[in-house]
């Protein structure tokens, strides 16, 4: 029996879901499921740790490498192997390679490997030996060439089948559009796999026969609005059976669509139930007069990110506070009469001790 935890498409550096938010959610998930995760043999990340090329001294970069270093330490402390696959080149930019320097510099005893090419590895775990095929994204310019390279690699190792595939890309069932030459043929890969094919890149979670797509760890766009996010805890048994458990990121970024073409009477009440810094998409008709409503929403909910979308078209436009609204917003001053109310609005469930502390601060 071999246990592993699978993550994918973390996308630190994303423009809508900040790295600080994603990493906080990763920490929450590991803390909440610490007992289970300490018992796994391997942690796989199937690509796109990063969303874009980051300057090493940028806040997002520092936060990301800090989390990766803590992940390495977690694996070292619990005798867990860590494997990270290069994802889409325009996202990852091989930035994960820096982990080798971090491991060497701090002399961390950890079984870590990063793959940016098609490769096969035999992983020894107790009395078991697991064969793993790694396939990064866009390693060649079409799926046919990648398949040919996979066949060559299997011949090199004298294998007809592989136990596990960790890859980044997309299968035809995930994007049912004809004549896209970068889509992989699922039947080909299913036929050479004993257990599972774990593929990153498409952000929605899906399962198809032996294929398990974990999707993105957190919500990044409105396409993720109704999708559960997190990672998969997988157990492989010697008899070929597989057990899968979804470990949910319960604090993922909120993307919420509100249809204003039906009603806007209760939108204030609804928005008050949605956490700060959420992404709100407002569906409108082109001819709707919503300017005054939008101005009011911007003023009342400055911490939300609003996007306006014509219900009959695909175009979206982000709404930002204009100069006039900003001036109006900052006319509002905090004073001793309203500060307690403002603090309590930010704190959902203040306890009695906290209320006493607030009263004490205000009285001084």
C-alpha positions as CSV (number, residue, x, y, z in Angstrom):
1,X,0.0,0.0,0.0
2,X,1.3,3.5,-1.0
3,X,-0.4,6.8,0.0
4,X,0.2,10.1,-1.8
5,X,-1.3,13.6,-1.7
6,X,-1.8,15.3,-5.0
7,X,-1.9,19.1,-5.6
8,X,-1.9,21.1,-8.8
9,X,-2.2,24.5,-10.3
10,X,-1.4,26.6,-7.3
11,X,-0.7,29.7,-9.4
12,X,1.2,31.9,-6.9
13,X,1.4,35.4,-8.4
14,X,-2.1,35.4,-9.9
15,X,-3.7,38.8,-10.4
16,X,-7.1,37.9,-8.9
17,X,-6.3,35.5,-6.1
18,X,-3.2,36.8,-4.2
19,X,-0.3,34.6,-3.3
20,X,-0.9,35.6,0.4
21,X,-4.4,34.3,0.2
22,X,-3.5,31.0,-1.6
23,X,-0.7,30.3,0.8
24,X,-2.9,31.0,3.8
25,X,-5.4,28.5,2.5
26,X,-2.6,25.9,1.9
27,X,-1.5,26.4,5.5
28,X,-5.1,26.0,6.7
29,X,-5.6,22.8,4.7
30,X,-2.3,21.2,6.0
31,X,-3.1,22.2,9.6
32,X,-6.7,20.9,9.4
33,X,-5.6,17.6,7.8
34,X,-2.2,17.3,9.5
35,X,-2.8,13.8,10.9
36,X,-3.7,12.4,7.5
37,X,-1.0,14.2,5.5
38,X,1.7,13.2,7.9
39,X,1.0,9.6,7.0
40,X,1.4,9.9,3.2
41,X,4.5,8.5,1.4
42,X,4.7,11.1,-1.4
43,X,3.4,14.6,-2.2
44,X,3.0,15.3,-5.9
45,X,2.4,18.7,-7.4
46,X,1.5,18.3,-11.0
47,X,2.6,21.7,-12.3
48,X,1.9,25.5,-12.2
49,X,3.2,26.3,-8.7
50,X,3.6,29.8,-10.2
51,X,1.3,31.9,-12.3
52,X,4.0,34.0,-13.9
53,X,7.7,34.8,-13.8
54,X,8.3,36.6,-10.5
55,X,11.2,38.8,-9.4
56,X,13.0,36.9,-6.6
57,X,12.6,39.8,-4.2
58,X,8.9,40.5,-4.9
59,X,6.4,39.9,-2.1
60,X,4.7,37.1,-4.0
61,X,8.0,35.3,-4.7
62,X,9.1,35.6,-1.0
63,X,5.8,34.2,0.2
64,X,5.9,31.3,-2.3
65,X,9.4,30.2,-1.6
66,X,8.7,30.5,2.2
67,X,5.8,28.1,1.8
68,X,7.8,25.8,-0.4
69,X,10.6,25.7,2.2
70,X,8.0,24.9,4.9
71,X,6.6,22.2,2.6
72,X,10.1,20.7,2.3
73,X,10.6,20.8,6.0
74,X,7.2,19.1,6.5
75,X,8.3,16.4,4.1
76,X,11.7,16.0,5.8
77,X,10.2,15.8,9.3
78,X,7.7,13.1,8.3
79,X,9.8,11.1,5.9
80,X,7.7,12.1,2.9
81,X,9.0,12.2,-0.7
82,X,8.3,15.4,-2.6
83,X,7.9,15.5,-6.4
84,X,7.1,18.6,-8.4
85,X,6.4,18.7,-12.1
86,X,7.1,21.7,-14.4
87,X,3.7,23.0,-15.7
88,X,3.0,25.4,-18.5
89,X,6.2,27.2,-19.4
90,X,4.6,30.7,-19.4
91,X,3.4,30.0,-15.8
92,X,6.2,28.1,-14.0
93,X,9.3,29.4,-15.9
94,X,11.3,26.6,-14.1
95,X,11.3,28.7,-10.9
96,X,10.9,25.6,-8.8
97,X,14.5,24.7,-9.5
98,X,15.5,27.2,-6.9
99,X,14.4,24.7,-4.3
100,X,17.5,22.6,-4.9
101,X,19.7,25.6,-3.8
102,X,17.5,26.1,-0.7
103,X,17.7,22.4,0.2
104,X,21.5,22.5,-0.2
105,X,22.0,25.8,1.6
106,X,20.1,24.7,4.7
107,X,21.2,21.1,4.5
108,X,17.7,19.7,4.6
109,X,17.4,16.0,4.5
110,X,14.6,15.4,2.1
111,X,13.9,13.2,-0.9
112,X,13.0,15.9,-3.4
113,X,12.9,15.9,-7.2
114,X,11.7,18.3,-9.8
115,X,11.0,17.2,-13.4
116,X,11.0,19.5,-16.5
117,X,11.3,16.7,-19.1
118,X,9.7,13.4,-19.9
119,X,11.2,10.9,-17.5
120,X,10.5,7.7,-15.6
121,X,11.4,7.2,-12.0
122,X,11.2,4.1,-9.8
123,X,10.2,5.1,-6.3
124,X,11.0,2.6,-3.5
125,X,8.6,2.7,-0.6
126,X,9.0,-0.1,1.9
127,X,8.6,-3.4,0.0
128,X,7.0,-1.6,-3.0
129,X,8.5,-0.1,-6.1
130,X,6.3,2.4,-7.9
131,X,7.1,3.3,-11.5
132,X,6.2,6.9,-12.3
133,X,6.1,8.6,-15.7
134,X,6.5,12.5,-15.7
135,X,5.2,14.5,-18.6
136,X,5.5,18.3,-18.4
137,X,3.4,20.6,-20.5
138,X,4.4,21.8,-24.0
139,X,7.5,19.7,-24.0
140,X,6.9,19.4,-27.7
141,X,4.6,21.5,-29.9
142,X,1.8,18.9,-30.2
143,X,0.3,15.9,-28.4
144,X,1.4,13.5,-31.1
145,X,5.1,14.3,-30.7
146,X,4.7,14.0,-26.9
147,X,3.1,10.6,-27.3
148,X,6.0,9.5,-29.5
149,X,8.5,10.6,-26.9
150,X,6.5,8.7,-24.2
151,X,6.7,5.5,-26.3
152,X,10.5,6.0,-26.7
153,X,10.9,6.4,-23.0
154,X,8.9,3.3,-22.2
155,X,11.1,1.3,-24.7
156,X,14.2,2.8,-23.0
157,X,13.0,1.2,-19.7
158,X,11.7,-1.9,-21.4
159,X,8.2,-1.2,-20.1
160,X,4.8,-1.8,-21.7
161,X,2.9,-0.2,-18.7
162,X,3.6,2.3,-16.0
163,X,2.1,2.4,-12.5
164,X,1.4,6.1,-12.3
165,X,1.5,9.1,-14.6
166,X,2.0,12.7,-13.4
167,X,1.5,15.1,-16.3
168,X,0.4,18.6,-17.2
169,X,-1.8,19.3,-20.2
170,X,-5.3,18.5,-21.3
171,X,-7.2,15.5,-22.6
172,X,-9.8,15.5,-25.3
173,X,-12.6,14.8,-22.9
174,X,-11.7,18.0,-20.9
175,X,-11.9,20.3,-23.9
176,X,-14.2,18.7,-26.4
177,X,-13.2,20.9,-29.4
178,X,-12.1,19.3,-32.7
179,X,-8.8,19.7,-34.3
180,X,-6.8,21.0,-31.3
181,X,-3.5,19.3,-31.8
182,X,-2.3,19.9,-28.2
183,X,-5.0,17.7,-26.7
184,X,-3.9,14.2,-25.5
185,X,-5.8,11.0,-26.5
186,X,-7.1,9.6,-23.2
187,X,-7.4,6.0,-24.4
188,X,-3.7,5.8,-25.3
189,X,-2.6,6.8,-21.8
190,X,-5.2,4.7,-20.1
191,X,-3.9,1.6,-21.9
192,X,-0.4,2.1,-20.6
193,X,-1.3,2.9,-17.0
194,X,-1.8,0.4,-14.1
195,X,-3.2,2.8,-11.5
196,X,-3.9,6.5,-12.2
197,X,-3.1,9.4,-14.6
198,X,-2.9,12.6,-12.6
199,X,-3.0,15.6,-14.9
200,X,-2.8,19.3,-14.1
201,X,-3.6,22.4,-16.3
202,X,-7.4,22.4,-16.6
203,X,-8.6,24.1,-13.4
204,X,-11.9,22.2,-13.0
205,X,-11.8,18.9,-11.1
206,X,-12.7,15.9,-13.1
207,X,-12.4,12.1,-13.3
208,X,-12.5,9.9,-16.4
209,X,-11.7,6.2,-16.1
210,X,-8.1,6.1,-14.7
211,X,-7.6,9.9,-15.2
212,X,-7.8,12.1,-12.2
213,X,-7.6,15.9,-12.8
214,X,-7.3,17.7,-9.4
215,X,-8.0,21.1,-10.9
216,X,-6.6,24.3,-9.3
217,X,-6.0,24.4,-5.6
218,X,-7.9,27.7,-5.2
219,X,-10.5,29.6,-7.2
220,X,-8.9,31.9,-9.7
221,X,-11.6,32.9,-12.1
222,X,-15.4,33.0,-12.4
223,X,-15.1,29.6,-14.3
224,X,-14.3,28.2,-10.8
225,X,-17.4,29.7,-9.1
226,X,-19.1,26.4,-8.4
227,X,-16.1,24.1,-8.4
228,X,-14.8,22.6,-5.1
229,X,-11.1,23.2,-4.7
230,X,-8.3,21.3,-2.8
231,X,-6.3,18.2,-3.4
232,X,-6.6,14.4,-3.5
233,X,-5.5,11.9,-1.0
234,X,-4.8,8.6,-2.9
235,X,-4.1,5.1,-1.7
236,X,-2.7,2.5,-4.1
237,X,-3.2,-1.2,-3.2
238,X,-1.1,-4.1,-4.4
239,X,-4.1,-5.8,-6.0
240,X,-4.6,-2.8,-8.3
241,X,-7.3,-1.1,-6.4
242,X,-7.3,2.6,-5.8
243,X,-9.0,4.6,-3.0
244,X,-9.4,8.4,-3.4
245,X,-10.4,11.0,-0.9
246,X,-10.9,14.7,-1.8
247,X,-9.3,17.1,0.7
248,X,-11.2,20.4,0.3
249,X,-9.8,23.9,0.5
250,X,-12.8,25.2,2.5
251,X,-11.5,28.8,2.6
252,X,-11.1,29.2,-1.1
253,X,-11.5,32.6,-2.9
254,X,-15.1,33.5,-3.5
255,X,-16.3,34.2,-7.1
256,X,-20.0,35.1,-7.1
257,X,-22.2,36.0,-10.0
258,X,-25.3,38.1,-9.3
259,X,-27.9,38.6,-12.0
260,X,-29.1,42.2,-11.8
261,X,-31.5,41.7,-14.8
262,X,-34.0,40.0,-12.5
263,X,-33.7,42.1,-9.4
264,X,-31.4,44.4,-7.4
265,X,-33.6,44.9,-4.4
266,X,-31.7,42.6,-2.1
267,X,-28.2,43.0,-3.4
268,X,-27.0,44.9,-0.3
269,X,-28.2,42.1,2.0
270,X,-26.5,39.5,-0.2
271,X,-23.2,41.3,-0.5
272,X,-23.0,41.7,3.3
273,X,-23.0,37.9,3.6
274,X,-20.0,37.6,1.2
275,X,-16.5,37.9,2.8
276,X,-14.3,40.9,2.0
277,X,-12.0,40.8,-1.0
278,X,-14.3,38.5,-2.9
279,X,-14.8,38.7,-6.7
280,X,-18.4,39.8,-7.7
281,X,-19.7,39.6,-11.2
282,X,-22.8,41.6,-12.0
283,X,-24.9,40.5,-14.9
284,X,-26.7,43.3,-16.6
285,X,-28.5,44.0,-19.9
286,X,-26.8,46.4,-22.2
287,X,-29.6,49.0,-21.9
288,X,-29.9,48.8,-18.1
289,X,-29.4,52.0,-16.2
290,X,-27.1,50.7,-13.4
291,X,-24.7,53.6,-13.0
292,X,-26.1,54.9,-9.8
293,X,-26.3,51.4,-8.3
294,X,-22.7,50.7,-9.3
295,X,-21.5,53.9,-7.7
296,X,-23.4,53.0,-4.5
297,X,-21.9,49.5,-4.4
298,X,-18.4,50.8,-5.0
299,X,-18.9,53.1,-2.0
300,X,-20.5,50.6,0.3
301,X,-18.3,47.6,-0.5
302,X,-14.8,49.0,-1.5
303,X,-13.1,45.8,-0.5
304,X,-14.9,43.7,-3.1
305,X,-13.7,43.4,-6.7
306,X,-16.6,44.0,-9.1
307,X,-16.8,42.9,-12.7
308,X,-19.7,43.9,-14.9
309,X,-20.9,41.6,-17.7
310,X,-23.5,42.1,-20.4
311,X,-25.8,39.0,-20.0
312,X,-26.1,38.6,-23.8
313,X,-22.4,38.9,-24.5
314,X,-19.1,37.3,-23.3
315,X,-17.3,40.6,-22.6
316,X,-16.5,41.6,-19.0
317,X,-15.3,44.8,-17.6
318,X,-13.8,45.4,-14.2
319,X,-15.3,48.2,-12.2
320,X,-12.9,50.4,-10.3
321,X,-13.4,53.4,-8.1
322,X,-13.2,56.5,-10.2
323,X,-11.7,59.8,-8.9
324,X,-15.1,61.2,-8.0
325,X,-16.0,58.1,-6.0
326,X,-12.6,58.0,-4.3
327,X,-13.0,61.6,-3.2
328,X,-16.5,60.8,-1.8
329,X,-15.2,57.6,-0.1
330,X,-12.4,59.5,1.7
331,X,-14.8,62.2,2.9
332,X,-16.0,59.6,5.3
333,X,-13.9,60.0,8.5
334,X,-13.3,57.6,11.3
335,X,-14.1,59.0,14.7
336,X,-14.7,57.9,18.3
337,X,-18.4,57.6,17.6
338,X,-18.2,55.2,14.6
339,X,-14.9,53.3,15.1
340,X,-16.4,50.5,17.2
341,X,-19.2,49.9,14.6
342,X,-16.6,49.8,11.8
343,X,-14.3,47.3,13.7
344,X,-17.3,45.0,14.5
345,X,-18.3,45.0,10.8
346,X,-14.9,43.5,10.0
347,X,-15.1,40.9,12.9
348,X,-17.9,38.4,12.3
349,X,-18.0,36.8,15.8
350,X,-16.3,39.0,18.5
351,X,-16.0,37.4,21.9
352,X,-16.7,39.2,25.2
353,X,-13.0,39.7,25.9
354,X,-12.4,41.3,22.5
355,X,-15.4,43.6,23.0
356,X,-13.9,44.7,26.3
357,X,-10.5,45.3,24.7
358,X,-12.2,47.5,22.0
359,X,-14.1,49.5,24.6
360,X,-10.9,50.0,26.6
361,X,-9.0,51.3,23.6
362,X,-11.8,53.7,22.6
363,X,-12.1,55.0,26.2
364,X,-8.4,55.9,26.2
